[in-house]
Amino acid sequence: MVLKGQTRQVPQTPFFTTPSDGLFRISAYVVPTATGTTGNLYPDFLYQDEAGPEQQGFQVQAFRPGCVNVTGVIGCSAVVAIRAVAGSSISYIVSFDDDNQITTYDAFIVVERLE
């Protein structure tokens, strides 16, 4: 999935339905392309395993365009392994530090079945 020129937070949005139980890898690259304020982006992935609803994500510093790698912050990309049950949706959200944050960003997300 490719999302270019995004300027708003993204509410929970399903983008893949699991055909059967399995292990999946989500690879994501989220990069600020223009910023107007300081702050962070928080891409998160929501899914359901045998224990119920789960969520994993990462933090992207958005105080300047480009990928910033700061101690304690992952940078612009993450690879997440999940176990999802059959028929459940894998969704994503992108949130900001606050509702008034102005950031333009691109997001690239791929889901792969591992087993």
Backbone as a printed PyTorch tensor [residue, N CA C, xyz], in Angstrom:
tensor([[[  0.8470,  -1.1580,   0.0000],
         [  0.0000,   0.0000,   0.0000],
         [  0.9010,   1.2320,   0.0000]],

        [[  0.5350,   2.2120,  -0.7920],
         [  1.2940,   3.4530,  -0.8900],
         [  0.3530,   4.6170,  -0.5940]],

        [[  0.7320,   5.4470,   0.3760],
         [ -0.0260,   6.6510,   0.7300],
         [  0.9310,   7.8260,   0.6360]],

        [[  0.7450,   8.6670,  -0.3580],
         [  1.6390,   9.8150,  -0.5370],
         [  0.9130,  11.1050,  -0.2170]],

        [[  1.6720,  12.0720,   0.3040],
         [  1.1280,  13.4020,   0.5620],
         [  0.0730,  13.4510,   1.6450]],

        [[  0.1520,  12.5720,   2.6240],
         [ -0.8170,  12.5610,   3.7190],
         [ -0.5800,  13.7570,   4.6380]],

        [[ -1.6530,  14.3880,   5.0820],
         [ -1.5300,  15.5530,   5.9610],
         [ -2.3560,  15.4140,   7.2340]],

        [[ -3.0490,  14.3220,   7.3820],
         [ -3.9160,  14.1380,   8.5420],
         [ -3.6300,  12.8040,   9.2290]],

        [[ -4.1150,  12.7200,  10.4520],
         [ -4.0720,  11.4450,  11.1460],
         [ -4.9960,  10.4690,  10.4170]],

        [[ -4.6850,   9.1950,  10.4990],
         [ -5.5060,   8.1740,   9.8440],
         [ -6.1810,   7.3520,  10.9320]],

        [[ -7.5270,   7.3030,  10.9360],
         [ -8.2060,   6.4540,  11.9150],
         [ -7.9920,   4.9850,  11.5670]],

        [[ -8.4320,   4.1010,  12.4240],
         [ -8.2480,   2.6660,  12.1660],
         [ -8.8200,   2.3070,  10.8040]],

        [[ -7.9410,   1.7740,   9.9330],
         [ -8.3010,   1.4610,   8.5560],
         [ -7.8380,   0.0420,   8.2220]],

        [[ -8.7660,  -0.8850,   7.9950],
         [ -8.3690,  -2.2420,   7.6180],
         [ -7.7340,  -2.2430,   6.2250]],

        [[ -6.6660,  -3.0380,   6.0380],
         [ -6.0550,  -3.1090,   4.7160],
         [ -5.7060,  -4.5270,   4.2910]],

        [[ -5.9330,  -5.5140,   5.1640],
         [ -5.6670,  -6.8970,   4.7960],
         [ -6.5120,  -7.8090,   5.6780]],

        [[ -7.1490,  -8.8150,   5.0810],
         [ -7.8980,  -9.8060,   5.8440],
         [ -7.1710, -11.1420,   5.7300]],

        [[ -6.9020, -11.7570,   6.8610],
         [ -6.1260, -12.9990,   6.8700],
         [ -6.9890, -14.1670,   6.3950]],

        [[ -6.5130, -14.9180,   5.3940],
         [ -7.2950, -16.0430,   4.8780],
         [ -7.2980, -17.2480,   5.8270]],

        [[ -6.2660, -17.3640,   6.6430],
         [ -6.1680, -18.4650,   7.6110],
         [ -5.2320, -18.0270,   8.7310]],

        [[ -5.2280, -18.7910,   9.8320],
         [ -4.2970, -18.4900,  10.9210],
         [ -2.8800, -18.4860,  10.3560]],

        [[ -2.0330, -17.5920,  10.8670],
         [ -0.6660, -17.6150,  10.3970],
         [  0.1970, -16.5250,  10.9770]],

        [[  1.4640, -16.6230,  10.6230],
         [  2.4620, -15.6380,  11.0050],
         [  2.6430, -14.6920,   9.8230]],

        [[  2.5920, -13.3870,  10.0880],
         [  2.6930, -12.3790,   9.0430],
         [  3.7720, -11.3660,   9.4140]],

        [[  4.3910, -10.7970,   8.3970],
         [  5.3780,  -9.7380,   8.5980],
         [  4.8250,  -8.4670,   7.9650]],

        [[  4.8470,  -7.3830,   8.7410],
         [  4.4440,  -6.0710,   8.2360],
         [  5.7130,  -5.2270,   8.1480]],

        [[  6.0230,  -4.7480,   6.9620],
         [  7.1580,  -3.8460,   6.7600],
         [  6.5880,  -2.4720,   6.4450]],

        [[  7.0550,  -1.4700,   7.1740],
         [  6.5200,  -0.1230,   6.9850],
         [  7.6440,   0.9000,   6.9120]],

        [[  7.4470,   1.8800,   6.0380],
         [  8.3520,   3.0160,   5.9120],
         [  7.4620,   4.2510,   5.8890]],

        [[  7.5900,   5.0960,   6.9070],
         [  6.7870,   6.3080,   7.0260],
         [  7.7490,   7.4730,   7.1700]],

        [[  7.7190,   8.4120,   6.2170],
         [  8.7040,   9.4870,   6.1990],
         [  8.0270,  10.8530,   6.0690]],

        [[  8.3650,  11.7940,   6.9530],
         [  7.8590,  13.1540,   6.8030],
         [  8.4450,  13.7840,   5.5360]],

        [[  7.6170,  14.4630,   4.7740],
         [  8.0920,  15.1350,   3.5630],
         [  8.0740,  16.6520,   3.7200]],

        [[  7.3180,  17.1590,   4.6690],
         [  7.3000,  18.5900,   5.0120],
         [  6.7150,  18.7180,   6.4140]],

        [[  7.2590,  19.6200,   7.2020],
         [  6.7340,  19.8060,   8.5500],
         [  6.5170,  21.2840,   8.8280]],

        [[  5.5580,  21.5540,   9.6800],
         [  5.2700,  22.9200,  10.0750],
         [  5.4120,  23.1090,  11.5680]],

        [[  5.4590,  22.0230,  12.3030],
         [  5.6150,  22.0740,  13.7590],
         [  6.5110,  20.9220,  14.1860]],

        [[  6.8680,  20.9170,  15.4230],
         [  7.6160,  19.7740,  15.9470],
         [  6.6370,  18.6710,  16.2910]],

        [[  7.1210,  17.5160,  16.5100],
         [  6.2330,  16.4370,  16.9090],
         [  6.6530,  15.1060,  16.3460]],

        [[  5.8060,  14.1260,  16.5620],
         [  6.0720,  12.7640,  16.1260],
         [  4.8540,  12.1780,  15.4370]],

        [[  5.1100,  11.2120,  14.5600],
         [  4.0720,  10.3930,  13.9570],
         [  4.1240,   9.0320,  14.6360]],

        [[  2.9720,   8.4030,  14.7820],
         [  2.9070,   7.0900,  15.4170],
         [  2.1240,   6.1270,  14.5220]],

        [[  2.8010,   5.4250,  13.6200],
         [  2.1330,   4.3810,  12.8460],
         [  1.9530,   3.1420,  13.7370]],

        [[  0.7540,   2.6170,  13.7770],
         [  0.4620,   1.4340,  14.5740],
         [ -0.3260,   0.4340,  13.7420]],

        [[ -0.1620,  -0.8440,  14.0630],
         [ -0.8460,  -1.9180,  13.3690],
         [ -1.6960,  -2.6780,  14.3670]],

        [[ -2.9420,  -2.9060,  14.0090],
         [ -3.8910,  -3.5860,  14.8760],
         [ -4.2890,  -4.9010,  14.2240]],

        [[ -4.4120,  -5.9460,  15.0290],
         [ -4.7180,  -7.2690,  14.5150],
         [ -5.2860,  -8.0970,  15.6560]],

        [[ -5.6720,  -9.3320,  15.3570],
         [ -6.2010, -10.2040,  16.3930],
         [ -5.4890, -11.5480,  16.3450]],

        [[ -4.9380, -11.9470,  17.4980],
         [ -4.3640, -13.2860,  17.6170],
         [ -5.2670, -14.1160,  18.5270]],

        [[ -4.8070, -15.2790,  18.9460],
         [ -5.6270, -16.1570,  19.7800],
         [ -6.0110, -15.5130,  21.1150]],

        [[ -5.2280, -14.5650,  21.5910],
         [ -5.5140, -13.9130,  22.8710],
         [ -6.4970, -12.7460,  22.7410]],

        [[ -6.7630, -12.3020,  21.5140],
         [ -7.6830, -11.1840,  21.3060],
         [ -7.0100, -10.0480,  20.5480]],

        [[ -7.5870,  -8.8450,  20.6210],
         [ -7.0440,  -7.6940,  19.8930],
         [ -5.6470,  -7.3120,  20.3790]],

        [[ -4.7680,  -6.9960,  19.4260],
         [ -3.3860,  -6.6210,  19.7250],
         [ -3.0170,  -5.3710,  18.9220]],

        [[ -1.9380,  -4.6960,  19.3580],
         [ -1.4710,  -3.4980,  18.6460],
         [  0.0390,  -3.3700,  18.7960]],

        [[  0.7210,  -3.0760,  17.6800],
         [  2.1610,  -2.8200,  17.6940],
         [  2.4280,  -1.6340,  16.7780]],

        [[  3.4480,  -0.8590,  17.1040],
         [  3.7680,   0.2760,  16.2510],
         [  5.1450,   0.8390,  16.5310]],

        [[  5.3840,   2.0350,  15.9810],
         [  6.6640,   2.6940,  16.1630],
         [  6.4920,   4.2030,  16.1030]],

        [[  7.5700,   4.9270,  16.3460],
         [  7.5580,   6.3890,  16.4190],
         [  8.4600,   6.9590,  15.3360]],

        [[  7.9770,   8.0000,  14.6520],
         [  8.7630,   8.6970,  13.6340],
         [  8.8610,  10.1620,  14.0470]],

        [[ 10.0810,  10.6640,  14.2250],
         [ 10.2340,  12.0840,  14.5450],
         [  9.9280,  12.9130,  13.3100]],

        [[  9.1040,  13.9380,  13.4880],
         [  8.6240,  14.7190,  12.3460],
         [  8.9650,  16.1970,  12.4650]],

        [[ 10.0940,  16.5230,  13.0890],
         [ 10.4360,  17.9400,  13.2260],
         [ 11.1510,  18.4910,  12.0110]],

        [[ 11.4810,  17.6280,  11.0510],
         [ 12.0350,  18.0820,   9.7770],
         [ 11.7450,  17.0100,   8.7300]],

        [[ 11.7480,  17.3670,   7.4420],
         [ 11.5470,  16.3550,   6.4080],
         [ 12.6910,  15.3410,   6.4120]],

        [[ 12.3830,  14.1280,   6.0280],
         [ 13.3900,  13.0850,   5.9380],
         [ 13.3750,  12.1750,   7.1430]],

        [[ 14.2070,  11.1790,   7.0750],
         [ 14.2850,  10.1670,   8.1170],
         [ 15.2970,  10.5970,   9.1740]],

        [[ 14.8410,  10.7480,  10.3930],
         [ 15.6930,  11.1590,  11.5040],
         [ 15.9230,   9.9480,  12.3900]],

        [[ 17.1660,   9.6330,  12.6770],
         [ 17.4780,   8.5090,  13.5470],
         [ 18.0850,   9.0620,  14.8270]],

        [[ 17.3070,   9.0520,  15.8800],
         [ 17.7200,   9.5900,  17.1680],
         [ 17.6940,   8.4520,  18.1890]],

        [[ 18.5990,   8.4720,  19.1480],
         [ 18.6340,   7.4440,  20.1800],
         [ 17.2580,   7.2830,  20.8150]],

        [[ 16.8060,   6.0560,  20.8790],
         [ 15.5080,   5.7730,  21.4790],
         [ 14.3450,   5.8500,  20.5110]],

        [[ 14.5980,   6.3010,  19.2830],
         [ 13.5590,   6.3970,  18.2630],
         [ 13.9950,   5.5350,  17.0940]],

        [[ 13.0870,   4.7470,  16.5670],
         [ 13.4300,   3.7840,  15.5190],
         [ 13.9000,   4.4500,  14.2380]],

        [[ 13.3470,   5.5650,  13.8420],
         [ 13.6470,   6.1900,  12.5600],
         [ 12.3920,   6.2260,  11.7260]],

        [[ 12.4760,   5.8290,  10.4660],
         [ 11.3230,   5.8830,   9.5660],
         [ 10.7390,   4.5260,   9.2430]],

        [[ 11.3610,   3.4670,   9.7010],
         [ 10.8750,   2.1540,   9.2830],
         [ 10.8120,   1.1790,  10.4350]],

        [[  9.9830,   0.1670,  10.2300],
         [  9.8790,  -0.9140,  11.2100],
         [  9.4210,  -2.1710,  10.5010]],

        [[  9.8240,  -3.2920,  11.0520],
         [  9.3490,  -4.5910,  10.6010],
         [  8.7330,  -5.2650,  11.8200]],

        [[  7.4750,  -5.6520,  11.6880],
         [  6.7280,  -6.2120,  12.8030],
         [  6.2460,  -7.6080,  12.4250]],

        [[  6.4970,  -8.5850,  13.2790],
         [  5.9680,  -9.9340,  13.0850],
         [  4.7350, -10.0840,  13.9550]],

        [[  3.6690, -10.6240,  13.3640],
         [  2.4220, -10.8220,  14.1140],
         [  1.8750, -12.2120,  13.8300]],

        [[  1.0770, -12.7030,  14.7430],
         [  0.3050, -13.9310,  14.5320],
         [ -1.1450, -13.4920,  14.4850]],

        [[ -1.8240, -13.7630,  13.3890],
         [ -3.2150, -13.3500,  13.2280],
         [ -4.0880, -14.5670,  12.9620]],

        [[ -5.3330, -14.5110,  13.4730],
         [ -6.2680, -15.6160,  13.2810],
         [ -7.0590, -15.4320,  11.9900]],

        [[ -7.5280, -16.5410,  11.4540],
         [ -8.2520, -16.5610,  10.1810],
         [ -9.4490, -15.6130,  10.1930]],

        [[ -9.6080, -14.8980,   9.0880],
         [-10.7600, -14.0240,   8.9160],
         [-10.6720, -12.6980,   9.6320]],

        [[ -9.5780, -12.4480,  10.3490],
         [ -9.4360, -11.1710,  11.0610],
         [ -8.7710, -10.1440,  10.1490]],

        [[ -8.9990,  -8.8970,  10.4470],
         [ -8.4200,  -7.8140,   9.6560],
         [ -7.1380,  -7.3050,  10.2880]],

        [[ -6.1810,  -6.9670,   9.4580],
         [ -5.0060,  -6.2190,   9.8910],
         [ -5.2830,  -4.7780,   9.4880]],

        [[ -5.2040,  -3.8830,  10.4530],
         [ -5.5070,  -2.4720,  10.2260],
         [ -4.2980,  -1.6260,  10.5810]],

        [[ -4.3170,  -0.3650,  10.1530],
         [ -3.2790,   0.5720,  10.5490],
         [ -3.9310,   1.8660,  11.0060]],

        [[ -3.2110,   2.6020,  11.8360],
         [ -3.5740,   3.9640,  12.2000],
         [ -2.2890,   4.7870,  12.1420]],

        [[ -2.4290,   6.0760,  11.9300],
         [ -1.3050,   7.0010,  12.0660],
         [ -1.8120,   8.1390,  12.9270]],

        [[ -1.1770,   8.3350,  14.0670],
         [ -1.5710,   9.4280,  14.9520],
         [ -0.4050,  10.3990,  15.1200]],

        [[ -0.7300,  11.5980,  15.5820],
         [  0.2470,  12.6580,  15.8240],
         [  0.3050,  12.9240,  17.3210]],

        [[  1.2850,  13.7300,  17.7470],
         [  1.3640,  14.1320,  19.1510],
         [  0.1320,  14.9200,  19.5820]],

        [[ -0.3700,  15.7830,  18.6940],
         [ -1.5750,  16.5540,  19.0070],
         [ -2.3440,  16.8320,  17.7230]],

        [[ -3.6180,  17.2030,  17.8760],
         [ -4.4990,  17.4050,  16.7230],
         [ -4.1040,  18.5890,  15.8530]],

        [[ -3.3070,  19.5160,  16.3690],
         [ -2.9360,  20.7080,  15.6140],
         [ -1.6090,  20.5770,  14.8750]],

        [[ -0.9700,  19.4370,  15.0070],
         [  0.3190,  19.2210,  14.3590],
         [  0.1310,  19.2220,  12.8450]],

        [[  1.0000,  19.9360,  12.1490],
         [  0.9450,  19.9870,  10.6930],
         [  2.1610,  19.2560,  10.1610]],

        [[  1.9230,  18.1190,   9.5480],
         [  2.9960,  17.3140,   8.9840],
         [  2.4940,  16.6920,   7.6920]],

        [[  3.3190,  16.7030,   6.6740],
         [  3.0140,  15.9590,   5.4510],
         [  3.9380,  14.7560,   5.4360]],

        [[  3.3760,  13.5970,   5.1230],
         [  4.1890,  12.3800,   5.1660],
         [  3.7390,  11.4070,   4.0790]],

        [[  4.6480,  10.5050,   3.7380],
         [  4.3620,   9.3890,   2.8420],
         [  4.4730,   8.1100,   3.6550]],

        [[  3.6320,   7.1410,   3.3480],
         [  3.6630,   5.8570,   4.0510],
         [  3.6270,   4.7170,   3.0240]],

        [[  4.4720,   3.7310,   3.2550],
         [  4.5480,   2.5530,   2.3990],
         [  4.4640,   1.3330,   3.3150]],

        [[  3.4830,   0.4580,   3.0930],
         [  3.2440,  -0.6730,   3.9820],
         [  3.0360,  -1.9440,   3.1600]],

        [[  3.7250,  -3.0190,   3.5760],
         [  3.6120,  -4.3130,   2.9040],
         [  3.3320,  -5.3850,   3.9580]],

        [[  2.4040,  -6.2960,   3.6510],
         [  2.1360,  -7.4470,   4.5180],
         [  2.5400,  -8.7040,   3.7580]],

        [[  3.2720,  -9.5930,   4.4330],
         [  3.6910, -10.8620,   3.8380],
         [  3.3350, -12.0040,   4.7770]],

        [[  2.8390, -13.0630,   4.2140],
         [  2.5710, -14.2650,   5.0180],
         [  3.8800, -15.0490,   5.1460]],

        [[  4.2470, -15.4330,   6.3720],
         [  5.4980, -16.1500,   6.6110],
         [  5.3190, -17.6450,   6.7480]],

        [[  4.1370, -18.0920,   7.1920],
         [  3.8920, -19.5340,   7.3220],
         [  2.4560, -19.8330,   7.0050]]])
